[in-house]
């Protein structure tokens, strides 16, 4: 899992020219998302829109600011776009979700 996250961050850095702050935020967001996935025995490849909505609600109930929830959703969306490019998934479950 950490290898895939590292490859994603490298992709953001080299292909998308993301800033250091964006790289740090997205890395933290994706790691937190995968902690949630692991805790709930979910499969990264089989994540659904409902799973992501549930994660966002979990974040809100945990006291996260709306801006943090929104950025986390953007991070998850970007990660699943990357997984689509690498043919790990066929669709992005976060594609049309709004925070």
N, C-alpha and C positions, 0 to 999 in steps of 0.2 A: 504493500500500500504506500509506504513512504517513497518508494522508487517512482511510482506513478505521480505522486504529488510533486516530487522533485523535477520530473520531466515536464509536468504542467507549468511549474514556476519558471523553468528554463525556457519553455515555449513563450510564456508571457514576456520574459526578459528579452529574448532574441527576436522573436517574430512580431510581437505587439509593442515592443519598446516601452514596456510599463515602467513606471517610476519605482524607486526603492520602497516608497511608502505603500504603493499599490501591491507590490510583491509581498511585502510583510503582512499586510492586511489580508490578502487573498490566501496566503499560506496559513495564517492563523484560522481564518474562516473555514477553509477546507478541512483542516485537522479537527476542528471542533465538530464539523458536520460528520466526519468519519468516526469520531468518538461516539456521537449520537447513534449512528448506524450500527456500530459494533455493540453498543449497550442494548440496542433493541433487536439484535440478531437479524439485521436486514442485509441483503446482498446489494452491493454498490451497483451492479449491472442491472438489477431488477427494480431499482428505485422507481416509484411512481409519483405522479403529481400530488397525490394524496399524502404520501410519505413526506414530501417537501413542505406541504402546507402544515402538516402536523409538527414538523420540525420548527417552522416559523412560529407557530402557536406556543410551542415549548419555550422558545427563546423569549417571546413576549411575557409569558408567565414567570420566567426566571428573572424578569426585571430588566431585560435588555432595552436600550433606547430604540425607538423606531428607526433611526438612522443606521444603527448597527444591524438590525434585522434586514433592512433594505440592502445594505452593502453585502451582507452574508448571502442573500438571495442572488445578488449579482455575481458573487464569487462562485456559487454553486452552478448558476447558469453558464458562466464562462468555462467552468470545469467540464460540464457535460457537453458543451460545444467542442471542447478539446477531445473528449472521449469519442465523439462522433467522427471527428477528423481522423482519429486513430482506429476507427472501426471497432471500438469496444462496445458501443451501443448504436442502435439504429435511429433513435429519436432522443431529443432532449426533454426530460420530464419537467424542466423548469422554464421551458421556452416562453410560454405566454402567461406565466404567473406574474402578478404585481404585488409588491409589498404593501 
